[in-house]
């Protein structure tokens, strides 16, 4: 199992300098990834940072940790813009990006701006367009939701054949979607900082991934642990990544830094 952090860049943590500081502490303490929330939380009254701008700053302040989102509401973006953004960050970071992808769990982030929350068919087509653009080939696509008329993305991401796509969600459709891509992200804790997904429940869902045709893909568990504690049971259940959840409900910035400095769980 590998270890990273997942930072909710909302509220006090929406200040980009705090994310950069946490990312530098994480790299120094041996964590291998820094993922961030991707929300328009200001639509429901909570300050929030742009994840891609903030991650660009982290890319310049670190050299080893992987960088990404957990997760981006892909259908809330134009796929050509998102393809360009991800490619730029991948080049800036030296090939360290992971794209976390999902439907978006907060309807107000769409309805507050006059749009309905897109369904799974829109997400699937958007991911296909993204993948086609990142191939480097000329893309001609006419689908139910998107059109691409003879476009070739440039410059391309450094990672080949593509930047890894990790799909979030626990519904059967989300698991089937994850099985088509490179990874699956699951939130295993609640707002109060308690683990709500047991290793046995995780193992059952990993089994569903297998039945959906998943090959060798990453399984990233977002959870909470104390220094010196063990999360080995989650690794035995199929997790390949543990993402320590850092958010304002866990404490002050100083307390979060203390947890990060203590290093990954066992």
N, C-alpha and C positions, 0 to 999 in steps of 0.2 A: 504494500500500500504506500502511496505517496501522499504528501500533506501540503495543503495550502490554506489560505484564508479567504473568506467571502465577506466583503465589507458592505454594509448598508450605508450608502453615501447619501443619507437623508438627515434632516435635522442638523445637529451640530457637526455631524460628519459630512455634510454637504460642502464644507469648506475644503477646497481641493488640497491645500497645504497639509491638512490632517491625513488625507489619504496617502499623500506622498510620504509623510513621516511614518505611517503604519507600514507601508510597503517596504521602506528601507529597513525598518526594524524586523519585518518578516524575513527578508532576504538574509539579513545578518544572523538571524536565529535558526536558519536552516529550513524554513518553509519553502516550498517549491512553486507556489502559484499565488497570485493575487487576483481574485475575481471580485467584481463589484455588482451591486444591484443596478438595474436600468429601469428607472421609473420617472414619469412626469408627476412626481408626488406633489408639486406645487398646485396641481389641479385639484387636489383634495386637502390643501391647506398646510402642507409640510414642505419645507425647503428641500430641494434636491439638486444634485450636481449632474452635469452632462457626463456620462460615463466615458465617452470616447475622448473628449478633451482631457478629462482627468487622467485617463490611462496613458495618454500621450506624455503627460508630465511624469508619470510613473516610469514609462519606458526610458526616459532620459535620466532618471534618478536611480535606476537599477540596471543589472546586467544579466541576471540569470533567471529570475522568476518568470513563469508563464503569466500572461495577462489576458483577462477576458471578462465576459459578462455572465451573470447568473440571475436571470436570463433576460435577453432582449426580446421584446414583442416585435418580431421581425415584420409582421404585416402592418405595423404602425409606421414603417419606413418605406420609401421607394427603394426597390431592390437594387437599382443601379447606384443610388447614393450610398446605400449600406455596403455594397461591394467595393466601392471606391474607398470608403472609410476604413473598412477592415484591411484592405490591401495596403493602404498607407500606413496604418498602425503596425502591420506585420513587418513591413520594410523598416520602419522607424525602430522597432524593437529587436531587429535581427532575427525575425521568425519565431516569435514567442506567443502568438495570439491564439486564443480559443474563443469561438463564437458560441455562446449559450443562446439557445433559440426556444421560444415558446409563443403562446397565444397572447400573453399579457393577462395578469390576474385581477386587475383593477379596472372595472368598466368605465369609471369616471375619467380615466386618462384618454378615452375615446369620446365618450358622450359629452364631456365638457367642451369639446371642440366641434360638436355637430356630427360626429361619426359614430357608427355602430361598431362594437367590438367585432373584428373579423373572425370568421370561423376557420376550422381546420383546413378546408380546401384552399383558402387564400394563403395560409401559411405554407402548405405543401408546395403550391405553385411558386411562391416567393423563394423558397429554398432551392427549388429546381432552377429558377432563373439565376440566383446567386451562384450556384454551382457551375452553371454553364458559362457565366461571365468569367469566373475565376479559372476556367480551363485555358484561357488564352486564345481559344478559337473564336472565329466570327460567330455571333449568336443571332439566330433568327427564330423568334418564338412568338406564337400567337395563341394565347390561352384564354380562359374565361375571365381572367383578371388582369393580365399583364401582356404587353406587346414589346418585343425587342426587334428592331428592324435593321439587321446587319451591322451589329456593333461588336467591337473587340476591346476588352478592358486592357488598359495599360496605365502605369506599370502593374505587373501582377504581384500577388503576395509572394514572399520568399518560400513559404512552405508549399511543397508539392506532394501529392497532387492537389491538395487544398488545405486551407486553414481548417482544423478540426471543428466539427459541429457537434455540440452536446445539447440534446433536447431535454427540456424540463417538462414536468407534469407527471401525474400518476394515473390519469384516466387510461382505459384500454387503448384509445386512439393515440394518446401520447406515447405509450410504450411501443405500439406498432411503428410510430414515426421514428422514435429513437433507434429502433432496430435497423432502420434504413441508413443511419448516419454513423457517427463516430463515438458517441457517448450518450449517457443518460444522467441527468442531474435530479436528485430528489432531496427535498427539505425534510429533515428528520427531527426537527425541534419545533417547539411552540414559542409564542411571543414571550413567555415567562422564562425562557431559557431552559426548558426541560425537554429531554428526549421523548419524542412521541412516536417514533418508528422503531420497533424492535428489530434485532438482527433476524429473527424468524420471519417477520413480515417483509423485510428487505429480500431475504432469500426467495420468498414466494414471488415477489415482483421480478427478480432477476430470472427466475424460472419462466415467467411470462415473456420476458424479452427473448429468451431462447426459443420458446414456442412460436414467437413472431418472426423467427428467422435471423436473429442477431448473430453476428459473428464475433470476432474478437474486439469488443468495444469497451470503452472506459465506463465505469459506474462511479459517479461522484456523489458522496453523501455529505450534505450540509448539516452540521451538528455542533454541539457544545461539549467541551471536555474541560477537566481541570488538569493542571500540570501534574505529570506523573501517573495519570489515569491511563487505562488501556481501552483501545477501541478495536482490539484484535477480533472480537466477535463479528464486527461489521466486515472486516476483511475476509473472514471465513465464510460470510454470507454472500460474498461476491463483489464487495466494494473494492475499487482500485485506487480511489482518491478519498481522503477525508478533508473537507473544507470547514475549517473552524469559523463559526458564525460570529461576526463582530458587529454589534449594533448598539444603539444608545440605551436599550433596555438592559444590557449587560453591565452598564456602569459608565463612569466618566472616561474621557480620553486617556487619562493616566492609568486607569484600571485596565483598559484595553491594551495599552502599550505593555503593561506588566504581563498580561496573559501572552501576548505575542512573544515577548522576550523569553518567556519560560520554555518556548519551543513546542514542537509537535507532541501529541500524546503517544503512548507506547502502542 
